[in-house]
Amino acid sequence: MDPFRLGNYRSRYRRPRQPTRWNSASDVAAHDLDMSRKLERSGLSIRDARRTRGLIRARRISAVSQTRLLECRRGYNVNRVTCPEANVLKFFYSPGACSLTVHIALEEVGVPYEKEVVKTGEGTNSPAWKKINPKGYVPALLGVPGNIGGMDDLLTEANAILVYLGRKYPEARLLPPMPEGEARCMEWLGFLSGTVHGNSIAQIWRPERFVLSEKDYASVSAGGKASLLKRFDYIESLLADGRDWAVPDHYSVADTYLITIYRWGNRLELDMRKYAAWSNHSKRMLERPAVARVFEQEGISLE
């Protein structure tokens, strides 16, 4: 039964819950202290615990209602001492793949998470992985309610995961705060993941996706490289206007995709140094502690 609504059962057979009446200021203080201790033992993030205590103290929401809200959000009772393992995010990735974008975002957010390597090719094509994610690729993030195939609570698609992390943890500021800025961030993600990655780079690394005959692979790859160079020139022209980040004046998840594709350019043995603004952007990225940690954890370099 939905804890937020008085359904037919409650309205018909139960009297509405009466609001708490405080006899003295000491009663209020004792209640707040008790709720604070429960929240600290619950395993909630510091941000959620502080927000909850603030709402209770301000009397903007009753302690009982807030407790029910947290139970519904987290899937457990705040009176428990520990969080169940199901509430810990698990990240599936392949070093250096497009999952790099999500890995950086997770480190920027700073929440605890587990990770498991599923290498592109051998790992992602295995029957065991396809039972988890029938799409057969990474990244994937376990711990997000819902399902569109495969394992329950598994979220796939890099862009979807990036937006989820940005919205779920706004304190990390991974999405611009204004609608216009967020729209520009989505514009970057769509272009980088769809046009640059899904089209130009895929033609070079995965020509079999575009033609049936193996004799046509070389021409497809050549066309992909020509297209990619045009896309890279376009990216350079955007970054060369003096902005520090993809969305001017705001670091965002779009920047995690930019450094991933810059690194792929080096792997394709393109002369990435000629893209001065993009090269400087990548250097700024590597100066961020979260990005440096991810590169170290995955055992990769920018070159």
C-alpha positions in Angstrom: 0.0 0.0 0.0 1.3 3.4 -0.9 2.6 5.0 2.3 1.8 8.5 1.0 -1.9 8.1 0.4 -4.9 7.3 2.6 -6.4 4.7 0.4 -9.9 3.2 0.8 -8.7 0.8 3.5 -7.3 3.6 5.8 -10.1 6.1 5.2 -12.7 3.5 5.8 -11.3 1.5 8.7 -8.7 3.8 10.4 -8.9 7.1 12.0 -6.5 9.7 10.5 -3.3 10.1 12.4 -3.4 13.0 14.8 -0.6 15.6 14.6 2.1 15.4 17.3 1.5 17.7 20.2 4.5 18.9 22.0 4.1 19.7 25.8 7.4 21.6 26.1 10.5 22.7 24.4 12.4 19.9 26.1 10.1 17.3 24.4 10.9 18.8 21.0 14.6 18.7 21.7 14.5 15.1 22.9 12.5 14.1 19.8 15.0 15.8 17.4 17.9 14.2 19.1 16.3 10.8 18.8 15.5 11.3 15.1 19.1 12.5 14.5 20.6 9.4 16.0 18.3 7.1 14.0 19.2 9.0 10.8 23.0 8.7 11.6 22.6 4.9 12.1 20.5 4.5 9.0 23.4 4.7 6.5 21.9 7.7 4.6 24.2 10.2 3.0 25.2 13.1 5.1 23.3 15.4 2.8 20.0 13.4 3.1 20.4 13.1 6.9 21.0 16.9 7.3 18.1 17.7 5.0 15.8 15.5 7.0 16.8 16.9 10.3 16.3 20.4 9.0 12.8 19.6 7.8 11.8 18.0 11.0 13.2 20.9 13.2 11.5 23.5 11.0 8.3 21.6 11.5 7.8 21.7 7.7 7.0 18.0 7.7 6.1 15.7 10.6 8.7 13.2 11.8 6.4 10.3 11.0 5.8 11.5 7.4 9.5 12.1 6.8 10.3 8.6 8.1 7.8 7.1 5.7 9.2 9.2 2.8 12.7 7.9 3.5 11.4 4.3 3.7 9.8 4.6 0.3 12.9 6.3 -1.2 15.5 4.0 0.2 13.5 0.8 0.4 14.2 0.2 4.1 13.3 1.4 7.6 15.4 4.2 9.1 15.4 2.3 12.4 17.7 -0.3 10.9 21.3 0.1 11.9 22.8 -0.7 8.5 21.8 -0.3 4.8 21.2 -3.5 2.8 23.8 -4.2 0.1 21.1 -3.6 -2.5 21.3 0.1 -2.0 25.0 0.3 -3.1 25.5 1.2 -6.7 27.4 -1.3 -8.9 29.2 -0.1 -12.0 30.0 -2.3 -14.9 32.7 -0.9 -17.3 35.5 -1.7 -19.7 38.8 0.3 -19.2 39.0 3.1 -21.8 35.6 2.5 -23.4 32.8 5.0 -23.4 32.1 3.8 -19.8 35.0 6.1 -18.9 32.5 9.0 -19.0 30.3 7.4 -16.3 33.3 6.3 -14.2 34.5 9.9 -14.1 31.0 11.1 -13.1 30.8 8.5 -10.3 34.1 9.7 -8.9 32.9 13.3 -9.1 29.7 12.5 -7.2 31.7 10.8 -4.5 29.1 8.2 -3.4 30.2 4.7 -2.5 29.9 2.2 -5.4 31.2 -1.2 -6.4 32.7 -1.8 -9.9 33.2 -4.8 -12.1 35.2 -5.0 -15.3 33.4 -6.4 -18.4 35.8 -6.0 -21.2 34.5 -5.0 -24.6 34.4 -7.9 -26.9 35.1 -11.1 -25.0 33.3 -9.9 -21.9 30.4 -8.0 -23.4 29.6 -10.8 -25.9 29.5 -13.6 -23.2 26.2 -15.3 -22.5 26.6 -14.4 -18.8 26.8 -10.7 -19.5 23.9 -10.8 -22.0 21.7 -12.3 -19.3 22.5 -9.2 -17.2 22.4 -6.7 -20.1 20.9 -8.1 -23.4 22.2 -5.1 -25.3 25.7 -6.6 -24.9 27.7 -3.6 -24.0 28.8 -1.3 -21.2 28.4 1.0 -19.3 25.7 -0.3 -16.9 24.8 0.9 -13.5 23.0 -1.4 -11.0 20.9 0.1 -8.3 18.5 2.3 -10.3 14.8 1.3 -9.9 13.2 0.1 -13.1 13.8 -2.3 -15.9 13.7 -2.3 -19.7 15.2 -5.8 -20.1 17.9 -7.8 -18.4 18.6 -7.5 -14.7 16.2 -5.6 -12.5 17.3 -2.1 -11.4 20.0 -2.0 -14.2 20.4 1.3 -16.0 22.2 1.2 -19.4 23.2 3.8 -22.0 26.0 6.3 -21.0 23.9 9.4 -21.5 21.0 8.1 -19.4 23.4 7.2 -16.6 25.2 10.6 -16.8 21.9 12.5 -16.6 20.7 10.2 -13.7 23.8 10.9 -11.7 23.6 14.6 -12.4 20.0 14.8 -11.3 20.3 12.4 -8.4 23.3 14.2 -6.9 22.8 17.9 -7.7 25.4 18.9 -5.1 28.1 17.5 -7.5 27.0 20.2 -10.1 27.4 17.8 -13.0 24.5 19.5 -14.8 24.1 23.2 -15.4 21.4 24.6 -13.1 19.4 26.5 -15.7 17.2 24.8 -18.3 19.2 26.5 -21.1 22.5 25.3 -19.8 21.1 21.7 -19.3 19.7 21.7 -22.8 23.2 22.7 -24.2 24.7 19.9 -22.2 22.2 17.4 -23.7 23.0 18.8 -27.1 26.7 18.0 -26.6 25.9 14.5 -25.3 23.7 13.7 -28.2 26.3 15.0 -30.7 29.2 13.2 -29.1 27.5 9.9 -28.4 25.4 9.7 -31.6 27.2 11.5 -34.4 30.9 11.2 -33.3 30.9 7.9 -31.4 28.0 6.0 -32.9 28.6 7.0 -36.5 32.1 8.2 -37.4 34.2 6.2 -34.9 31.9 3.2 -35.2 32.6 3.2 -39.0 36.3 3.0 -38.2 36.3 0.4 -35.4 33.0 -1.5 -36.3 32.6 -1.4 -40.1 30.6 -4.7 -40.0 27.7 -2.7 -38.4 27.3 -0.8 -41.7 27.9 -3.3 -44.5 27.5 -7.0 -45.0 30.4 -7.7 -47.2 33.9 -7.8 -45.7 35.4 -6.4 -48.9 33.6 -3.1 -48.1 35.1 -2.7 -44.6 38.1 -0.6 -45.8 36.0 1.9 -47.7 33.6 2.3 -44.7 36.5 2.8 -42.3 38.0 5.4 -44.7 34.7 7.2 -44.9 34.4 7.1 -41.1 37.9 8.7 -40.7 37.1 11.5 -43.2 33.9 12.2 -41.3 35.6 12.1 -37.9 38.2 14.7 -38.9 35.4 17.1 -39.9 33.7 16.4 -36.5 37.0 17.1 -34.7 37.5 20.4 -36.6 34.0 21.4 -35.5 34.6 20.5 -31.8 37.8 22.5 -31.9 36.0 25.5 -33.4 33.5 25.5 -30.5 36.2 25.1 -27.8 38.4 27.8 -29.3 36.1 30.6 -28.4 37.7 30.9 -25.0 35.4 28.7 -22.9 36.9 26.4 -20.3 34.3 23.7 -20.5 31.9 22.4 -23.1 29.0 24.4 -21.6 30.6 27.8 -21.0 31.4 28.6 -17.3 30.0 25.2 -16.1 31.8 21.9 -15.8 29.4 19.1 -16.7 29.0 15.5 -17.8 29.6 16.7 -21.4 33.2 17.3 -20.5 33.6 13.6 -19.5 32.6 12.6 -23.0 35.0 15.1 -24.6 38.1 13.7 -22.9 37.0 10.2 -23.7 36.8 10.9 -27.4 40.0 13.0 -27.4 41.8 9.9 -26.0 40.3 7.8 -28.7 41.7 10.2 -31.3 45.1 9.4 -29.9 44.4 5.7 -30.1 43.5 6.2 -33.8 46.9 7.8 -34.2 45.5 11.1 -35.2 47.5 14.2 -34.6 45.4 15.5 -31.6 48.0 18.2 -30.7 46.8 20.3 -33.7 43.5 20.8 -31.8 45.0 23.3 -29.3 41.8 24.3 -27.5 40.7 20.7 -27.1 44.1 19.7 -25.9 44.0 22.4 -23.3 40.5 21.2 -22.2 41.9 17.7 -21.8 44.7 19.0 -19.7 42.3 20.8 -17.4 40.3 17.6 -17.1 43.3 15.7 -16.0 43.9 18.3 -13.3 40.6 17.3 -11.7 41.3 14.8 -8.9 38.3 12.6 -9.9 39.5 12.3 -13.5 43.1 11.5 -12.4 41.8 8.8 -10.1 39.8 7.2 -12.8 42.7 7.1 -15.3 44.8 5.5 -12.6 42.2 3.0 -11.6 41.6 2.0 -15.2 45.3 1.9 -16.0 45.0 4.2 -19.0 46.6 7.4 -20.2 45.5 10.3 -22.4 48.0 9.4 -25.2 
